[in-house]
Amino acid sequence: MAYESFDKSTANETIDRARDAMDNVSQTLKNGYDAAQNYVQSNEIASELREFVKRDPWIAIAAAFAVGYVAAKIAKRIA
């Protein structure tokens, strides 16, 4: 009986830690996104980026895919 309650409390503690870790990862990603967005807007990169996408849309799509793929791999390793 004591063994079962130990297993349940350990499982609940592990689940709580996992939730906290995911919350931290989520907040870190949000902060990184906000920082990147502020950087792009403050340094007038947005207009240059728009022009690049208009000139070479396929390269922009490939670059966006690559960035997303790398970000997903990093997020998977963190979690």
Secondary structure, 3 states (H helix, E strand, C coil): CHHHHHHHHHHHHHHHHHHHHHHHHHHHHHHHHHHHHHHHHHCCHHHHHHHHHHHCHHHHHHHHHHHHHHHHHHHHHHC
